[in-house]
Amino acid sequence: MVRIMVVDDHAVVRSGLMNLLHGKHGLEVVGEAADGDEALAKAEELKPDVVLMDLSMPHGKDGLTATGELKKQLPDTSVLILTMHDDEEYLFRAIHAGASGYILKSAPHEELLTAIQYVAAGNAYLYPSATKRLMSDYLDKIKNGDNAGTFESLSEREKEILAKVAQGYSNKEIAEQLIISVKTVESHKSNLMDKLDLKTRPDLVKYAMKKGLLNFD
């Protein structure tokens, strides 16, 4: 039996999903939550196999934040994102947060059941058009000599420092702006350049331009 918890801020959506899933194909709905904070508390108590997680929840923690914290709290629990956002940025962020799958609310019921079974078995699941998009993006990056997936591997702080270095700020200026030490800036800079396999500042600037990070406003 696969034990599932449903997380969505709309009570009608939660009720519909619970009625759809409970008792189907060896699935058992063991709990529900209306926001990320409640999801974390309930997951700690119920230890579900799969958490079906909405992204946009206006109250409490959003789905991305809750996913990241839940995976630290319960690494053996799989998170399947169920959302209306057919957006590459959300997809990458969800995967980076630790989600095992990403499916749209517009998907057929059978596809949702399949996705739950996939992630419950320890596999990854992406809706078909997302898989095509990721493969296309991967092939484009290979063609352009860009290491696929490396930008997504950067932390938010590393991305921030990448942009500022490319804009010409010195380590000291970056440290003052971000209220961190120069040594910390140097460490982040070294790490991000290693991850991106960049050797010089001109290489870094070119990379930042490709990623649209050179905003001087």
Solvent accessible surface area in square Angstrom, and as a share of the most:
residue,aa,sasa,rsa
1,M,158,0.71
2,V,27,0.15
3,R,76,0.28
4,I,0,0.00
5,M,0,0.00
6,V,1,0.00
7,V,2,0.01
8,D,2,0.01
9,D,39,0.20
10,H,104,0.46
11,A,63,0.49
12,V,128,0.73
13,V,49,0.28
14,R,33,0.12
15,S,55,0.35
16,G,41,0.39
17,L,21,0.10
18,M,51,0.23
19,N,111,0.57
20,L,33,0.17
21,L,0,0.00
22,H,101,0.45
23,G,57,0.55
24,K,88,0.37
25,H,134,0.60
26,G,37,0.36
27,L,1,0.00
28,E,61,0.27
29,V,19,0.11
30,V,35,0.20
31,G,13,0.12
32,E,59,0.27
33,A,1,0.01
34,A,34,0.26
35,D,28,0.15
36,G,0,0.00
37,D,63,0.33
38,E,62,0.28
39,A,0,0.00
40,L,18,0.09
41,A,66,0.51
42,K,60,0.25
43,A,0,0.00
44,E,83,0.37
45,E,126,0.57
46,L,40,0.20
47,K,105,0.44
48,P,3,0.02
49,D,57,0.30
50,V,0,0.00
51,V,0,0.00
52,L,2,0.01
53,M,0,0.00
54,D,8,0.04
55,L,7,0.03
56,S,56,0.36
57,M,9,0.04
58,P,103,0.65
59,H,136,0.61
60,G,52,0.50
61,K,61,0.26
62,D,59,0.30
63,G,0,0.00
64,L,22,0.11
65,T,60,0.35
66,A,0,0.00
67,T,0,0.00
68,G,18,0.18
69,E,67,0.30
70,L,0,0.00
71,K,44,0.19
72,K,175,0.74
73,Q,68,0.30
74,L,20,0.10
75,P,92,0.58
76,D,141,0.73
77,T,7,0.04
78,S,15,0.09
79,V,0,0.00
80,L,0,0.00
81,I,0,0.00
82,L,10,0.05
83,T,1,0.00
84,M,138,0.62
85,H,46,0.21
86,D,75,0.39
87,D,56,0.29
88,E,59,0.27
89,E,103,0.46
90,Y,67,0.25
91,L,0,0.00
92,F,36,0.15
93,R,116,0.42
94,A,0,0.00
95,I,77,0.39
96,H,115,0.51
97,A,24,0.19
98,G,28,0.27
99,A,12,0.09
100,S,30,0.19
101,G,3,0.03
102,Y,1,0.00
103,I,0,0.00
104,L,27,0.14
105,K,66,0.28
106,S,101,0.65
107,A,20,0.16
108,P,79,0.50
109,H,111,0.49
110,E,121,0.54
111,E,36,0.16
112,L,9,0.05
113,L,21,0.10
114,T,60,0.35
115,A,0,0.00
116,I,0,0.00
117,Q,61,0.27
118,Y,100,0.38
119,V,0,0.00
120,A,35,0.27
121,A,75,0.58
122,G,67,0.64
123,N,76,0.39
124,A,79,0.61
125,Y,29,0.11
126,L,41,0.21
127,Y,9,0.03
128,P,79,0.50
129,S,53,0.34
130,A,0,0.00
131,T,61,0.36
132,K,149,0.63
133,R,73,0.27
134,L,35,0.17
135,M,102,0.46
136,S,58,0.38
137,D,36,0.19
138,Y,100,0.38
139,L,104,0.52
140,D,72,0.37
141,K,23,0.10
142,I,96,0.49
143,K,173,0.73
144,N,105,0.54
145,G,67,0.65
146,D,17,0.09
147,N,70,0.36
148,A,32,0.25
149,G,36,0.35
150,T,23,0.14
151,F,32,0.14
152,E,35,0.16
153,S,52,0.34
154,L,1,0.01
155,S,46,0.29
156,E,130,0.58
157,R,83,0.30
158,E,10,0.04
159,K,41,0.18
160,E,70,0.32
161,I,0,0.00
162,L,0,0.00
163,A,15,0.12
164,K,39,0.17
165,V,0,0.00
166,A,10,0.08
167,Q,38,0.17
168,G,54,0.52
169,Y,76,0.29
170,S,49,0.32
171,N,37,0.19
172,K,128,0.54
173,E,77,0.35
174,I,0,0.00
175,A,6,0.04
176,E,113,0.51
177,Q,82,0.36
178,L,23,0.12
179,I,157,0.80
180,I,44,0.22
181,S,59,0.38
182,V,61,0.35
183,K,159,0.68
184,T,49,0.29
185,V,0,0.00
186,E,85,0.38
187,S,56,0.36
188,H,44,0.19
189,K,45,0.19
190,S,60,0.39
191,N,67,0.34
192,L,0,0.00
193,M,26,0.12
194,D,109,0.57
195,K,84,0.36
196,L,9,0.04
197,D,85,0.44
198,L,27,0.14
199,K,156,0.66
200,T,66,0.38
201,R,98,0.36
202,P,81,0.51
203,D,52,0.27
204,L,0,0.00
205,V,39,0.23
206,K,133,0.56
207,Y,13,0.05
208,A,0,0.00
209,M,124,0.55
210,K,124,0.52
211,K,56,0.24
212,G,62,0.59
213,L,39,0.19
214,L,49,0.24
215,N,95,0.49
216,F,137,0.57
217,D,170,0.88
